[in-house]
Amino acid sequence: MSSGLTRTVTVVNAEGLHARPSGALVAVAQGFQSELRISCEDREVNGRSILELISLGAKCGTELELCATGDDAEALLERLVAMVASGFEELV
């Protein structure tokens, strides 16, 4: 994992990190200047790439490590942690 601020989150929505939550995550990341890398097990991907995020195959219960580097890294991570904790608003 690259240097920067990190947070560990657990995917809580039943369907995991599929296309819609990946797209939502990318949309948030694009609103910030900081670089975002996301790790799952032994893989690390660009947090601004929907296809790379989907390729992680993160299912419900999977831990993700979010790493942001840049001036607004703290704000970016706070927003993403809340988004993942809410189950990408897919929890019913």
Phi and psi restraints in degrees (range 20) as a CNS / XPLOR table:
assign (resid 1 and name C) (resid 2 and name N)
       (resid 2 and name CA) (resid 2 and name C) 1.0 -70.0 20.0 2
assign (resid 2 and name N) (resid 2 and name CA)
       (resid 2 and name C) (resid 3 and name N) 1.0 162.6 20.0 2
assign (resid 2 and name C) (resid 3 and name N)
       (resid 3 and name CA) (resid 3 and name C) 1.0 -71.6 20.0 2
assign (resid 3 and name N) (resid 3 and name CA)
       (resid 3 and name C) (resid 4 and name N) 1.0 155.8 20.0 2
assign (resid 3 and name C) (resid 4 and name N)
       (resid 4 and name CA) (resid 4 and name C) 1.0 142.3 20.0 2
assign (resid 4 and name N) (resid 4 and name CA)
       (resid 4 and name C) (resid 5 and name N) 1.0 -172.4 20.0 2
assign (resid 4 and name C) (resid 5 and name N)
       (resid 5 and name CA) (resid 5 and name C) 1.0 -80.1 20.0 2
assign (resid 5 and name N) (resid 5 and name CA)
       (resid 5 and name C) (resid 6 and name N) 1.0 139.3 20.0 2
assign (resid 5 and name C) (resid 6 and name N)
       (resid 6 and name CA) (resid 6 and name C) 1.0 -129.0 20.0 2
assign (resid 6 and name N) (resid 6 and name CA)
       (resid 6 and name C) (resid 7 and name N) 1.0 151.8 20.0 2
assign (resid 6 and name C) (resid 7 and name N)
       (resid 7 and name CA) (resid 7 and name C) 1.0 -141.3 20.0 2
assign (resid 7 and name N) (resid 7 and name CA)
       (resid 7 and name C) (resid 8 and name N) 1.0 144.4 20.0 2
assign (resid 7 and name C) (resid 8 and name N)
       (resid 8 and name CA) (resid 8 and name C) 1.0 -108.3 20.0 2
assign (resid 8 and name N) (resid 8 and name CA)
       (resid 8 and name C) (resid 9 and name N) 1.0 131.5 20.0 2
assign (resid 8 and name C) (resid 9 and name N)
       (resid 9 and name CA) (resid 9 and name C) 1.0 -129.6 20.0 2
assign (resid 9 and name N) (resid 9 and name CA)
       (resid 9 and name C) (resid 10 and name N) 1.0 159.2 20.0 2
assign (resid 9 and name C) (resid 10 and name N)
       (resid 10 and name CA) (resid 10 and name C) 1.0 -116.3 20.0 2
assign (resid 10 and name N) (resid 10 and name CA)
       (resid 10 and name C) (resid 11 and name N) 1.0 129.9 20.0 2
assign (resid 10 and name C) (resid 11 and name N)
       (resid 11 and name CA) (resid 11 and name C) 1.0 -68.4 20.0 2
assign (resid 11 and name N) (resid 11 and name CA)
       (resid 11 and name C) (resid 12 and name N) 1.0 123.0 20.0 2
assign (resid 11 and name C) (resid 12 and name N)
       (resid 12 and name CA) (resid 12 and name C) 1.0 -112.5 20.0 2
assign (resid 12 and name N) (resid 12 and name CA)
       (resid 12 and name C) (resid 13 and name N) 1.0 -14.3 20.0 2
assign (resid 12 and name C) (resid 13 and name N)
       (resid 13 and name CA) (resid 13 and name C) 1.0 -76.7 20.0 2
assign (resid 13 and name N) (resid 13 and name CA)
       (resid 13 and name C) (resid 14 and name N) 1.0 143.9 20.0 2
assign (resid 13 and name C) (resid 14 and name N)
       (resid 14 and name CA) (resid 14 and name C) 1.0 -58.3 20.0 2
assign (resid 14 and name N) (resid 14 and name CA)
       (resid 14 and name C) (resid 15 and name N) 1.0 -34.9 20.0 2
assign (resid 14 and name C) (resid 15 and name N)
       (resid 15 and name CA) (resid 15 and name C) 1.0 -87.1 20.0 2
assign (resid 15 and name N) (resid 15 and name CA)
       (resid 15 and name C) (resid 16 and name N) 1.0 -4.7 20.0 2
assign (resid 15 and name C) (resid 16 and name N)
       (resid 16 and name CA) (resid 16 and name C) 1.0 74.4 20.0 2
assign (resid 16 and name N) (resid 16 and name CA)
       (resid 16 and name C) (resid 17 and name N) 1.0 -160.3 20.0 2
assign (resid 16 and name C) (resid 17 and name N)
       (resid 17 and name CA) (resid 17 and name C) 1.0 -89.9 20.0 2
assign (resid 17 and name N) (resid 17 and name CA)
       (resid 17 and name C) (resid 18 and name N) 1.0 73.8 20.0 2
assign (resid 17 and name C) (resid 18 and name N)
       (resid 18 and name CA) (resid 18 and name C) 1.0 -92.0 20.0 2
assign (resid 18 and name N) (resid 18 and name CA)
       (resid 18 and name C) (resid 19 and name N) 1.0 -164.3 20.0 2
assign (resid 18 and name C) (resid 19 and name N)
       (resid 19 and name CA) (resid 19 and name C) 1.0 -60.3 20.0 2
assign (resid 19 and name N) (resid 19 and name CA)
       (resid 19 and name C) (resid 20 and name N) 1.0 -46.4 20.0 2
assign (resid 19 and name C) (resid 20 and name N)
       (resid 20 and name CA) (resid 20 and name C) 1.0 -65.0 20.0 2
assign (resid 20 and name N) (resid 20 and name CA)
       (resid 20 and name C) (resid 21 and name N) 1.0 -51.2 20.0 2
assign (resid 20 and name C) (resid 21 and name N)
       (resid 21 and name CA) (resid 21 and name C) 1.0 -65.5 20.0 2
assign (resid 21 and name N) (resid 21 and name CA)
       (resid 21 and name C) (resid 22 and name N) 1.0 -33.2 20.0 2
assign (resid 21 and name C) (resid 22 and name N)
       (resid 22 and name CA) (resid 22 and name C) 1.0 -63.3 20.0 2
assign (resid 22 and name N) (resid 22 and name CA)
       (resid 22 and name C) (resid 23 and name N) 1.0 -42.8 20.0 2
assign (resid 22 and name C) (resid 23 and name N)
       (resid 23 and name CA) (resid 23 and name C) 1.0 -63.5 20.0 2
assign (resid 23 and name N) (resid 23 and name CA)
       (resid 23 and name C) (resid 24 and name N) 1.0 -40.1 20.0 2
assign (resid 23 and name C) (resid 24 and name N)
       (resid 24 and name CA) (resid 24 and name C) 1.0 -65.3 20.0 2
assign (resid 24 and name N) (resid 24 and name CA)
       (resid 24 and name C) (resid 25 and name N) 1.0 -40.5 20.0 2
assign (resid 24 and name C) (resid 25 and name N)
       (resid 25 and name CA) (resid 25 and name C) 1.0 -62.8 20.0 2
assign (resid 25 and name N) (resid 25 and name CA)
       (resid 25 and name C) (resid 26 and name N) 1.0 -45.2 20.0 2
assign (resid 25 and name C) (resid 26 and name N)
       (resid 26 and name CA) (resid 26 and name C) 1.0 -63.4 20.0 2
assign (resid 26 and name N) (resid 26 and name CA)
       (resid 26 and name C) (resid 27 and name N) 1.0 -41.7 20.0 2
assign (resid 26 and name C) (resid 27 and name N)
       (resid 27 and name CA) (resid 27 and name C) 1.0 -60.1 20.0 2
assign (resid 27 and name N) (resid 27 and name CA)
       (resid 27 and name C) (resid 28 and name N) 1.0 -41.6 20.0 2
assign (resid 27 and name C) (resid 28 and name N)
       (resid 28 and name CA) (resid 28 and name C) 1.0 -65.6 20.0 2
assign (resid 28 and name N) (resid 28 and name CA)
       (resid 28 and name C) (resid 29 and name N) 1.0 -46.9 20.0 2
assign (resid 28 and name C) (resid 29 and name N)
       (resid 29 and name CA) (resid 29 and name C) 1.0 -58.3 20.0 2
assign (resid 29 and name N) (resid 29 and name CA)
       (resid 29 and name C) (resid 30 and name N) 1.0 -36.2 20.0 2
assign (resid 29 and name C) (resid 30 and name N)
       (resid 30 and name CA) (resid 30 and name C) 1.0 -70.8 20.0 2
assign (resid 30 and name N) (resid 30 and name CA)
       (resid 30 and name C) (resid 31 and name N) 1.0 -16.2 20.0 2
assign (resid 30 and name C) (resid 31 and name N)
       (resid 31 and name CA) (resid 31 and name C) 1.0 -83.1 20.0 2
assign (resid 31 and name N) (resid 31 and name CA)
       (resid 31 and name C) (resid 32 and name N) 1.0 -0.5 20.0 2
assign (resid 31 and name C) (resid 32 and name N)
       (resid 32 and name CA) (resid 32 and name C) 1.0 -122.3 20.0 2
assign (resid 32 and name N) (resid 32 and name CA)
       (resid 32 and name C) (resid 33 and name N) 1.0 158.0 20.0 2
assign (resid 32 and name C) (resid 33 and name N)
       (resid 33 and name CA) (resid 33 and name C) 1.0 -85.1 20.0 2
assign (resid 33 and name N) (resid 33 and name CA)
       (resid 33 and name C) (resid 34 and name N) 1.0 -25.0 20.0 2
assign (resid 33 and name C) (resid 34 and name N)
       (resid 34 and name CA) (resid 34 and name C) 1.0 -63.7 20.0 2
assign (resid 34 and name N) (resid 34 and name CA)
       (resid 34 and name C) (resid 35 and name N) 1.0 149.7 20.0 2
assign (resid 34 and name C) (resid 35 and name N)
       (resid 35 and name CA) (resid 35 and name C) 1.0 -76.8 20.0 2
assign (resid 35 and name N) (resid 35 and name CA)
       (resid 35 and name C) (resid 36 and name N) 1.0 144.5 20.0 2
assign (resid 35 and name C) (resid 36 and name N)
       (resid 36 and name CA) (resid 36 and name C) 1.0 -128.9 20.0 2
assign (resid 36 and name N) (resid 36 and name CA)
       (resid 36 and name C) (resid 37 and name N) 1.0 126.1 20.0 2
assign (resid 36 and name C) (resid 37 and name N)
       (resid 37 and name CA) (resid 37 and name C) 1.0 -120.7 20.0 2
assign (resid 37 and name N) (resid 37 and name CA)
       (resid 37 and name C) (resid 38 and name N) 1.0 142.1 20.0 2
assign (resid 37 and name C) (resid 38 and name N)
       (resid 38 and name CA) (resid 38 and name C) 1.0 -127.0 20.0 2
assign (resid 38 and name N) (resid 38 and name CA)
       (resid 38 and name C) (resid 39 and name N) 1.0 129.6 20.0 2
assign (resid 38 and name C) (resid 39 and name N)
       (resid 39 and name CA) (resid 39 and name C) 1.0 -114.3 20.0 2
assign (resid 39 and name N) (resid 39 and name CA)
       (resid 39 and name C) (resid 40 and name N) 1.0 144.5 20.0 2
assign (resid 39 and name C) (resid 40 and name N)
       (resid 40 and name CA) (resid 40 and name C) 1.0 -144.3 20.0 2
assign (resid 40 and name N) (resid 40 and name CA)
       (resid 40 and name C) (resid 41 and name N) 1.0 116.0 20.0 2
assign (resid 40 and name C) (resid 41 and name N)
       (resid 41 and name CA) (resid 41 and name C) 1.0 57.0 20.0 2
assign (resid 41 and name N) (resid 41 and name CA)
       (resid 41 and name C) (resid 42 and name N) 1.0 -119.2 20.0 2
assign (resid 41 and name C) (resid 42 and name N)
       (resid 42 and name CA) (resid 42 and name C) 1.0 -99.9 20.0 2
assign (resid 42 and name N) (resid 42 and name CA)
       (resid 42 and name C) (resid 43 and name N) 1.0 10.3 20.0 2
assign (resid 42 and name C) (resid 43 and name N)
       (resid 43 and name CA) (resid 43 and name C) 1.0 -113.0 20.0 2
assign (resid 43 and name N) (resid 43 and name CA)
       (resid 43 and name C) (resid 44 and name N) 1.0 143.0 20.0 2
assign (resid 43 and name C) (resid 44 and name N)
       (resid 44 and name CA) (resid 44 and name C) 1.0 -128.6 20.0 2
assign (resid 44 and name N) (resid 44 and name CA)
       (resid 44 and name C) (resid 45 and name N) 1.0 132.8 20.0 2
assign (resid 44 and name C) (resid 45 and name N)
       (resid 45 and name CA) (resid 45 and name C) 1.0 -130.7 20.0 2
assign (resid 45 and name N) (resid 45 and name CA)
       (resid 45 and name C) (resid 46 and name N) 1.0 165.8 20.0 2
assign (resid 45 and name C) (resid 46 and name N)
       (resid 46 and name CA) (resid 46 and name C) 1.0 -74.1 20.0 2
assign (resid 46 and name N) (resid 46 and name CA)
       (resid 46 and name C) (resid 47 and name N) 1.0 123.8 20.0 2
assign (resid 46 and name C) (resid 47 and name N)
       (resid 47 and name CA) (resid 47 and name C) 1.0 -73.8 20.0 2
assign (resid 47 and name N) (resid 47 and name CA)
       (resid 47 and name C) (resid 48 and name N) 1.0 0.1 20.0 2
assign (resid 47 and name C) (resid 48 and name N)
       (resid 48 and name CA) (resid 48 and name C) 1.0 -106.6 20.0 2
assign (resid 48 and name N) (resid 48 and name CA)
       (resid 48 and name C) (resid 49 and name N) 1.0 12.9 20.0 2
assign (resid 48 and name C) (resid 49 and name N)
       (resid 49 and name CA) (resid 49 and name C) 1.0 -120.4 20.0 2
assign (resid 49 and name N) (resid 49 and name CA)
       (resid 49 and name C) (resid 50 and name N) 1.0 112.1 20.0 2
assign (resid 49 and name C) (resid 50 and name N)
       (resid 50 and name CA) (resid 50 and name C) 1.0 -58.4 20.0 2
assign (resid 50 and name N) (resid 50 and name CA)
       (resid 50 and name C) (resid 51 and name N) 1.0 -46.2 20.0 2
assign (resid 50 and name C) (resid 51 and name N)
       (resid 51 and name CA) (resid 51 and name C) 1.0 -62.8 20.0 2
assign (resid 51 and name N) (resid 51 and name CA)
       (resid 51 and name C) (resid 52 and name N) 1.0 -40.5 20.0 2
assign (resid 51 and name C) (resid 52 and name N)
       (resid 52 and name CA) (resid 52 and name C) 1.0 -66.7 20.0 2
assign (resid 52 and name N) (resid 52 and name CA)
       (resid 52 and name C) (resid 53 and name N) 1.0 -39.1 20.0 2
assign (resid 52 and name C) (resid 53 and name N)
       (resid 53 and name CA) (resid 53 and name C) 1.0 -63.8 20.0 2
assign (resid 53 and name N) (resid 53 and name CA)
       (resid 53 and name C) (resid 54 and name N) 1.0 -46.0 20.0 2
assign (resid 53 and name C) (resid 54 and name N)
       (resid 54 and name CA) (resid 54 and name C) 1.0 -60.5 20.0 2
assign (resid 54 and name N) (resid 54 and name CA)
       (resid 54 and name C) (resid 55 and name N) 1.0 -36.3 20.0 2
assign (resid 54 and name C) (resid 55 and name N)
       (resid 55 and name CA) (resid 55 and name C) 1.0 -64.4 20.0 2
assign (resid 55 and name N) (resid 55 and name CA)
       (resid 55 and name C) (resid 56 and name N) 1.0 -16.1 20.0 2
assign (resid 55 and name C) (resid 56 and name N)
       (resid 56 and name CA) (resid 56 and name C) 1.0 -67.5 20.0 2
assign (resid 56 and name N) (resid 56 and name CA)
       (resid 56 and name C) (resid 57 and name N) 1.0 -24.8 20.0 2
assign (resid 56 and name C) (resid 57 and name N)
       (resid 57 and name CA) (resid 57 and name C) 1.0 62.7 20.0 2
assign (resid 57 and name N) (resid 57 and name CA)
       (resid 57 and name C) (resid 58 and name N) 1.0 33.2 20.0 2
assign (resid 57 and name C) (resid 58 and name N)
       (resid 58 and name CA) (resid 58 and name C) 1.0 -72.8 20.0 2
assign (resid 58 and name N) (resid 58 and name CA)
       (resid 58 and name C) (resid 59 and name N) 1.0 115.9 20.0 2
assign (resid 58 and name C) (resid 59 and name N)
       (resid 59 and name CA) (resid 59 and name C) 1.0 -96.6 20.0 2
assign (resid 59 and name N) (resid 59 and name CA)
       (resid 59 and name C) (resid 60 and name N) 1.0 173.1 20.0 2
assign (resid 59 and name C) (resid 60 and name N)
       (resid 60 and name CA) (resid 60 and name C) 1.0 -54.8 20.0 2
assign (resid 60 and name N) (resid 60 and name CA)
       (resid 60 and name C) (resid 61 and name N) 1.0 132.1 20.0 2
assign (resid 60 and name C) (resid 61 and name N)
       (resid 61 and name CA) (resid 61 and name C) 1.0 94.6 20.0 2
assign (resid 61 and name N) (resid 61 and name CA)
       (resid 61 and name C) (resid 62 and name N) 1.0 -9.9 20.0 2
assign (resid 61 and name C) (resid 62 and name N)
       (resid 62 and name CA) (resid 62 and name C) 1.0 -75.2 20.0 2
assign (resid 62 and name N) (resid 62 and name CA)
       (resid 62 and name C) (resid 63 and name N) 1.0 137.2 20.0 2
assign (resid 62 and name C) (resid 63 and name N)
       (resid 63 and name CA) (resid 63 and name C) 1.0 -89.5 20.0 2
assign (resid 63 and name N) (resid 63 and name CA)
       (resid 63 and name C) (resid 64 and name N) 1.0 136.0 20.0 2
assign (resid 63 and name C) (resid 64 and name N)
       (resid 64 and name CA) (resid 64 and name C) 1.0 -117.7 20.0 2
assign (resid 64 and name N) (resid 64 and name CA)
       (resid 64 and name C) (resid 65 and name N) 1.0 141.1 20.0 2
assign (resid 64 and name C) (resid 65 and name N)
       (resid 65 and name CA) (resid 65 and name C) 1.0 -106.7 20.0 2
assign (resid 65 and name N) (resid 65 and name CA)
       (resid 65 and name C) (resid 66 and name N) 1.0 121.8 20.0 2
assign (resid 65 and name C) (resid 66 and name N)
       (resid 66 and name CA) (resid 66 and name C) 1.0 -100.8 20.0 2
assign (resid 66 and name N) (resid 66 and name CA)
       (resid 66 and name C) (resid 67 and name N) 1.0 130.7 20.0 2
assign (resid 66 and name C) (resid 67 and name N)
       (resid 67 and name CA) (resid 67 and name C) 1.0 -129.9 20.0 2
assign (resid 67 and name N) (resid 67 and name CA)
       (resid 67 and name C) (resid 68 and name N) 1.0 121.4 20.0 2
assign (resid 67 and name C) (resid 68 and name N)
       (resid 68 and name CA) (resid 68 and name C) 1.0 -120.5 20.0 2
assign (resid 68 and name N) (resid 68 and name CA)
       (resid 68 and name C) (resid 69 and name N) 1.0 139.0 20.0 2
assign (resid 68 and name C) (resid 69 and name N)
       (resid 69 and name CA) (resid 69 and name C) 1.0 -129.2 20.0 2
assign (resid 69 and name N) (resid 69 and name CA)
       (resid 69 and name C) (resid 70 and name N) 1.0 122.8 20.0 2
assign (resid 69 and name C) (resid 70 and name N)
       (resid 70 and name CA) (resid 70 and name C) 1.0 147.4 20.0 2
assign (resid 70 and name N) (resid 70 and name CA)
       (resid 70 and name C) (resid 71 and name N) 1.0 178.0 20.0 2
assign (resid 70 and name C) (resid 71 and name N)
       (resid 71 and name CA) (resid 71 and name C) 1.0 -63.7 20.0 2
assign (resid 71 and name N) (resid 71 and name CA)
       (resid 71 and name C) (resid 72 and name N) 1.0 -32.2 20.0 2
assign (resid 71 and name C) (resid 72 and name N)
       (resid 72 and name CA) (resid 72 and name C) 1.0 -109.1 20.0 2
assign (resid 72 and name N) (resid 72 and name CA)
       (resid 72 and name C) (resid 73 and name N) 1.0 25.9 20.0 2
assign (resid 72 and name C) (resid 73 and name N)
       (resid 73 and name CA) (resid 73 and name C) 1.0 -59.3 20.0 2
assign (resid 73 and name N) (resid 73 and name CA)
       (resid 73 and name C) (resid 74 and name N) 1.0 -43.0 20.0 2
assign (resid 73 and name C) (resid 74 and name N)
       (resid 74 and name CA) (resid 74 and name C) 1.0 -62.1 20.0 2
assign (resid 74 and name N) (resid 74 and name CA)
       (resid 74 and name C) (resid 75 and name N) 1.0 -45.9 20.0 2
assign (resid 74 and name C) (resid 75 and name N)
       (resid 75 and name CA) (resid 75 and name C) 1.0 -64.0 20.0 2
assign (resid 75 and name N) (resid 75 and name CA)
       (resid 75 and name C) (resid 76 and name N) 1.0 -40.5 20.0 2
assign (resid 75 and name C) (resid 76 and name N)
       (resid 76 and name CA) (resid 76 and name C) 1.0 -61.1 20.0 2
assign (resid 76 and name N) (resid 76 and name CA)
       (resid 76 and name C) (resid 77 and name N) 1.0 -48.1 20.0 2
assign (resid 76 and name C) (resid 77 and name N)
       (resid 77 and name CA) (resid 77 and name C) 1.0 -64.9 20.0 2
assign (resid 77 and name N) (resid 77 and name CA)
       (resid 77 and name C) (resid 78 and name N) 1.0 -39.4 20.0 2
assign (resid 77 and name C) (resid 78 and name N)
       (resid 78 and name CA) (resid 78 and name C) 1.0 -59.6 20.0 2
assign (resid 78 and name N) (resid 78 and name CA)
       (resid 78 and name C) (resid 79 and name N) 1.0 -43.6 20.0 2
assign (resid 78 and name C) (resid 79 and name N)
       (resid 79 and name CA) (resid 79 and name C) 1.0 -64.5 20.0 2
assign (resid 79 and name N) (resid 79 and name CA)
       (resid 79 and name C) (resid 80 and name N) 1.0 -44.0 20.0 2
assign (resid 79 and name C) (resid 80 and name N)
       (resid 80 and name CA) (resid 80 and name C) 1.0 -69.2 20.0 2
assign (resid 80 and name N) (resid 80 and name CA)
       (resid 80 and name C) (resid 81 and name N) 1.0 -39.1 20.0 2
assign (resid 80 and name C) (resid 81 and name N)
       (resid 81 and name CA) (resid 81 and name C) 1.0 -60.2 20.0 2
assign (resid 81 and name N) (resid 81 and name CA)
       (resid 81 and name C) (resid 82 and name N) 1.0 -44.4 20.0 2
assign (resid 81 and name C) (resid 82 and name N)
       (resid 82 and name CA) (resid 82 and name C) 1.0 -63.9 20.0 2
assign (resid 82 and name N) (resid 82 and name CA)
       (resid 82 and name C) (resid 83 and name N) 1.0 -39.7 20.0 2
assign (resid 82 and name C) (resid 83 and name N)
       (resid 83 and name CA) (resid 83 and name C) 1.0 -64.2 20.0 2
assign (resid 83 and name N) (resid 83 and name CA)
       (resid 83 and name C) (resid 84 and name N) 1.0 -46.2 20.0 2
assign (resid 83 and name C) (resid 84 and name N)
       (resid 84 and name CA) (resid 84 and name C) 1.0 -66.5 20.0 2
assign (resid 84 and name N) (resid 84 and name CA)
       (resid 84 and name C) (resid 85 and name N) 1.0 -42.6 20.0 2
assign (resid 84 and name C) (resid 85 and name N)
       (resid 85 and name CA) (resid 85 and name C) 1.0 -61.5 20.0 2
assign (resid 85 and name N) (resid 85 and name CA)
       (resid 85 and name C) (resid 86 and name N) 1.0 -30.4 20.0 2
assign (resid 85 and name C) (resid 86 and name N)
       (resid 86 and name CA) (resid 86 and name C) 1.0 -79.3 20.0 2
assign (resid 86 and name N) (resid 86 and name CA)
       (resid 86 and name C) (resid 87 and name N) 1.0 -1.1 20.0 2
assign (resid 86 and name C) (resid 87 and name N)
       (resid 87 and name CA) (resid 87 and name C) 1.0 70.7 20.0 2
assign (resid 87 and name N) (resid 87 and name CA)
       (resid 87 and name C) (resid 88 and name N) 1.0 29.3 20.0 2
assign (resid 87 and name C) (resid 88 and name N)
       (resid 88 and name CA) (resid 88 and name C) 1.0 55.2 20.0 2
assign (resid 88 and name N) (resid 88 and name CA)
       (resid 88 and name C) (resid 89 and name N) 1.0 29.6 20.0 2
assign (resid 88 and name C) (resid 89 and name N)
       (resid 89 and name CA) (resid 89 and name C) 1.0 59.3 20.0 2
assign (resid 89 and name N) (resid 89 and name CA)
       (resid 89 and name C) (resid 90 and name N) 1.0 25.6 20.0 2
assign (resid 89 and name C) (resid 90 and name N)
       (resid 90 and name CA) (resid 90 and name C) 1.0 -97.6 20.0 2
assign (resid 90 and name N) (resid 90 and name CA)
       (resid 90 and name C) (resid 91 and name N) 1.0 -8.9 20.0 2
assign (resid 90 and name C) (resid 91 and name N)
       (resid 91 and name CA) (resid 91 and name C) 1.0 -71.3 20.0 2
assign (resid 91 and name N) (resid 91 and name CA)
       (resid 91 and name C) (resid 92 and name N) 1.0 138.8 20.0 2
